[in-house]
Amino acid sequence: MRIVRFLTLLVLAATLASCVTTRTDPRLIAALQRTSVREIRIELAPDVKTFGFGDKPDQQLSEAVHTLQAAMTRELIGVPGGPNRGRLVVTLHVFDVSTKQARIIGGHDSMIDGTVRLEDAKTGQLIAEAQNIHGEDLSMRGSGYGVIVAVAINAATTSGAPDIMAQRLSKSFTRNVKTWLTQK
């Protein structure tokens, strides 16, 4: 009897999920396609929430923002490819880069939340805006294998460049911004 109820609920959920349509406004797509990102500016909201920056939060935050700026410049300049020059303005509301120690021992995740605006580079006129772009780097690797194995896997995945955590987080956020800019 439980299996029948479960299967009924599963079919009902699948039916409801297939009924939900997400239509993107064709005017937004046309505006995005007429523009090409030529400048990127990153700013912090006055109430930005930052965590995980240990002893020198101001220096580490500026280094993490620099890493994000570099990733976005590398991946987004020229996107989506239209003739009009655009400026991408990113306002960060949450910028949480996990320390290696917090990630290895405590399984602390990293995340970025921000608002992204695409403006005309000459006039500053708003072309498009995305309110909630999110990037994350989930921390716990190897969970379910036991604490010692999980800690060893987490230690191995955090080795490398000193800003490896900011690089991963920047890559995730940049990928989501690019998806928004190139939607069809």
Buried (B, 14 or more C-beta within 10 A) or exposed (E): EEEEEEEEEEEEEEEEEEEEEEEEEEEBBEBBBBBBBBEBEBEBBEEBEBBBBEEEEEEBBEBBBBBBBBBBBEBBEEBBEBEBBBBBBBBBBBBBBBBBEBBBBEBBBBBBBBBBBBBBBEEEEEBBEBEEBEBBBEBBBBEEEEEEEBBBBBBEBBEEEEBBBBBBBBBBBBEBBBEBBBBE
